[in-house]
Amino acid sequence: MESTSRKQIYLVTGGCGFLGKHLVQLLLEQEPDLMEVRVFDMHLDERLNALDRVTLIQGDISNLEDVRGAVKGAHVVIHTAALVDVWGRVPPEKITAVNVHGTQNVIEACVTEGTRYLVYTSSMEVVGPNSKGDPFYRGNEDTKYERIHEEPYPVSKAKAEQLIIEANGRRMKDGRQLVTCSLRPTGIYGEDHVLMKEFYEKGLCTKRCMIRSIPASTEHGRVYVGNVAWMHLLAAKKIQESPVSIGGQVFFCYDSSPYKSYEDFNMELLGPCGFRLLGSRPLLPFFLLQFLAMLNSLLRQLLKPFCTYAPILNPYTLAVASTTFTVQTDKAQRLFGYKPYYTWEESKARTVKWLQEIDAQRHAGK
């Protein structure tokens, strides 16, 4: 079959972010026939300028004219741009402006500029875990689950995904129809993951010893960033080849990474750097964690006029960490042949190597 990417232009919004950079690299490696990969971001990584066929475009996703300028002439848009914040570090109105209004701008730009194919990076958090702590065990896109969204980030992602799905089939100026789909990664990890680096740095403060707070029986689905990028690439190709089968669909995104609690999974990556997780069972009773989470939330509100107090532990992050949430990706495999590009062993090795390089730089700087 002739490559669908021949002489095409792909636009990656948020292309300088954690997922975006991995996606751009994979597009360049796997799609040699692409004419251009446009990278649209508020904060540009000038290192990408050194890559062949990459064009950097600085702009604000919440500004429609900026978005239209980036979309013009593109054949496919992969919309990864988003503000990820579950700690209260970013004002709710800013999260809405980027995640909801920004997504609406991308849709409008595709319609007015005649770009037919739009792949959206959603999140498992459009589904859950919910605030009641109901488990989601090996669920799929059709699994019944009560969605309860209160925090700005999951609320914004749920609204944005709804906009994407509702836009599928929308008539464009040239009479063609817009084709959209949405991918829902579970917790992403990998090289350059800001939160993983934060865990590493906090662990240094406790001499690389961490205390277990969540039962080991709690399971979460984690997915390597390279495999998330790979699923986007496959979806972008299939949506062009078979718009009817892919258009308007949502897909969970997972790979072969082991189902474990967040703490135990993090130890898979931090352990080779000398980190230890103490205790086979939680050392603190759960009600005390709930109290501390509520206290942090209260302090965040009280201190808001004076400073940003946003610790990792709050009621939402505690609910996410303590609730089993695991998914299946058989739908993506069935409809567009998704299988992980990187094995668990490769994903772990690449992430560990990155952490060890950070560790080595730290020791060298002493």
N, C-alpha and C positions, 0 to 999 in steps of 0.2 A: 504493500500500500504506500502511496506517495505520502511523504511527510506533510502533516497539516501545518507545520511551522515554516515551510519554505517562504522566504522573503517576508516573513511576518514581523510585526512589532508587538512586543509584550510590554505592558506597564505593570510594575509592582509598586503599589502604594505602601508606604512604610518600609521601603526597601532597604533602609539603613538600620532597621531594628533587628532584634534577635533572630526571629524567623525570617524576616525579609532578606537579610544578607545570605543566609543559607540557601534560600530559594533562588536568589540571583545566581549564586555560584553553581547550583545544580542545573539551572536553565542553560547556562553557558556550556557546561560539560555535556549535557544530554541532548541539547538541541543545536547542533552546529549550523543548521540552516536558518536560524533566526537572524533577521537583519539587524534588529536592535532590541535591547532590553532597557527600558526606561525605568529609572529609580526615582520615585517621588517621595520626598520626605521634608519635614520641617528642619531637621538637623542632618546635614549631609556628612557622610563619611568619605572624605576625599580620597582615601585609599582605593575606593571602587573606580576612580577615574583611570587607574592604571589597567583596568580590565578592558579587553577588546569588546566592542559592540555595546558597551554600557554608556548611557547618557544620564547624568545626574540632573534632576530638576528640583530646585528648592521651592517649597510652597506649603500652604496651610490647607489641610484637608477640609477645614470648616469654612474655607473661602471658595465659593462655587467657581469664580473666574480662574483661580489658580488650578482647580481640578480640571476644568474644561480645557485649559491650555495643555495640561499633561496628557489628557485622554485623546485629544485631537490626532487622528491618524493611526491610533493604536487598533490592533485587531482583537486583542484579548487583554482584559484587566484582571489582575489578581489583587484583591483588596485586603491587605493584611494590616493596614494602618489602624492603630487603636491605642487608647490609653488603658493600661492594665493597672488597676489600683484597688486593693481590697483592705487597705490599712487606713485610709483617710488622709493620705498624703496629698491628694489632688482634690480641688473643689468639685462637688458633684456637677455643677453647671459646666465645668470644663470637660468632664467625662462625657456628658451628654452632647456637648458641641462637637467633640471629636468622633465619638463612637456612633451616635445616632444621626446628627445633622451631617457629619462627614460622609456617612454611608449614603444618605439621601443625595448628597452632592455627587457622589460617584455614579449613582443610578441616573440622575438627571443628565450628567455629562455624557454618559454612554448613549442615552436616548437622543440627545441633541447632536452629538458628534458622529453617530452612526456606528458605534462600537458594539458589536452584537453579543459578545461573550464575556460574562462576568462571574468570576469565582471568588467567593467570600470566605475569609477566615473567621469562623465563629468560635465557640468555646463549649466545652461540656457544661459550663456553668449556666448556659441558657436553660438547661434541664435541672441541674442540681449539683451537689447535694442540697436538699431543702433544709430550712431552719428547724424542722421537726426531727431531723436525724434519721429519716427513713432510708434504709439501705437500697442501693441500686446494684444488683448482683448480676454480672454478665449480661446486662441489658442491651437492647438494640434500639433502633430508631422508632420502633412501634411499641416499645414497652410502656405500659401505663404507669405514670409517676406524677404525684402531685407537685406541681411547680410552685414554689413560694419564693419570690424574689423581693428583697427589701433593700439590699445594698446597691449603691449607684452603678457599680460595674456590671454585675449580672443583669440588672434591670436594663442597662443600656445595650448590652450584647443581645438580649432577648428581643428588644425592640428593633435593633438593627437587622437581626436575622429575619424577623418578620417582614421588614421592608424589602429585603433581598428576595424572599420567596414570593411575596405579592407582586414584585416587579417582573417576575418571569412571564413572558408572553406579551409584555407591554409593546405597543406599536411604536416604531421609530419613524423618523421623518421620511425615510426612503421606502416605507411600507413593510420592511422586515420586522421581525419580532426579537426583542431582547431575550436572551437565554441566560438564566442564572442558576447557581447551585451554592450550597453552603457546607463547609467542612467544620466539624466540631472536635478539635483535638482535646485529649485529656491533658493532664499536667505535663507540660513540655519541659524537657531537660536537654542539656548538651553544652558544647563549648560556647562561652560568652553569655551564659545564663546569669543574669544579674542577681536573681534571688539565691541561686546556688553559691555564688561568690559571697553573698551576704551571710549565708549560713556558715561558710568557711571562716569568714572573719570573726563572726560571733563565737565560733568554736575556739578560736585562738584565745579569747578572753577567759575561757574556762579550761585552758591548758589541754585542748583537744578532747575533752571529756564532755559528753552530753548525757542528760538524764532522760530516761524514757518517760513520756507523759501520756502516750496513747497505747492501748493494748496492741500487741503484735498481730492479733487476729483481725484487726481492721485492715481492709484491702483497698488499694487505690490503683487505678490504671495510669501508668506513666508512659510517655511516648517520646522517642528521640527526635530532636528537631530536624535531623536529616530525613527521617521518614515522613514527618509532617510535610516538609518541602516536596518530597517525592509524590505524596498523594495529591498535592496541589497540581503538580506537573501532569500527572496522569489524568486528573479530572479536567484540566484545561484542554488536553488533547481530545478526550472523549466527548466533551460537551460540544465540540465542533463536528466530530464525526457522527454523533447520535444525539442531537439536541432533544429529541422527544423523550429518550430514556433517562437523560440526566437533568434536564431542565426542571426547576422547581423542587429538586430533591435535597435532602439533608443527609449527611454521612458522618457517623462517628469516626474518629481517627485515632487508631491505636496500633501498636506493633507487638513484638514478642518480648518486650520488657516484662520482668516478673511482677505479678500482683503482690504488693507488700504495703505496709503502712508507710506514710511519708518518711517517718524517722528511719525505719529499717531500709527503705530504698535509698535514702540519702547516705546511709552508711556503706552501701555498695560502692558509692562513688567517693566518699570521704575517707573510708577505711584505709585504702592504700596510701593516704596521706597521714596516717597515724592517728586518726580520730577513733574514739570508742563510744559506744552507746551503753550506758550503765543500767543494769537491771533487766530481768526477764519479764517483769511486770511493772506497770506505772508506779512510781514512788510517791506520787501525790494523788489523793482521791479526786475523782472527777469533779465533784461539787466545788472543790477548792480552785480548780482550773477555771470553772465557770465564774466563780467569784472574781478571780484575777482578771478574767476577760472583761467582765462587766465593769470592774474598777478602771481598767485601761480605757474603756469606752467613755466612762464618765469623765475621767481626767482629760481625754481628748477634747470633749465638749467644753469643759471648764477653762482649758488652756488655749482654746481656739483664738480668742482675741489677742493673745500675746505671742504664741509660737505654735509650730506644728508638732504635736505629740502623736506619733503614729507607730507604736510598737507592732511587732509581728502578731502578737496574741490579742485577739479581740473576739467577740461572740461569733462573728461570721467565720473567721479563719479557724476557730476551734470547732465549729460545726462541720466545716469542710474536712479538717484533719481527722475528726473522730467518727466520720460516717463512711461506711464502705460504699465505694462508687467505682464499679468496673464495667467496661463496655465490650462489645464485640464489633468487628468491622467486616462481617461477612457480606453486608450489603455492598460496600465499596469493592470487595473482591469480586462479587457476582456481576456488578454493573460496569465496572471499568478495570477489572483485573488487578486491583491493588494487592500487592504483597510487599512486606517491608524490604526496602532497598539495602538497609544495614541490619545485620543480625544483632541480637542483644549483646553478644560478645564484642562485636565491633563498636557498637554504640557506647558500651561501658568503657572500652579501651580509649576511645577518642575523648570522652569526657574526663576520664581519670588523667589522661596525659595533659589536658589543659589545666586541671587543678594542680597537678604536680609541677607544671611550669610556673604557675602562680606561687606555689610553695618555694620553689627554687629561687625565684626572683626576690621573695621576701627574705630568705636566708642570705642571699647575696648582698642585699641592701643593708644588712646589719653592720 
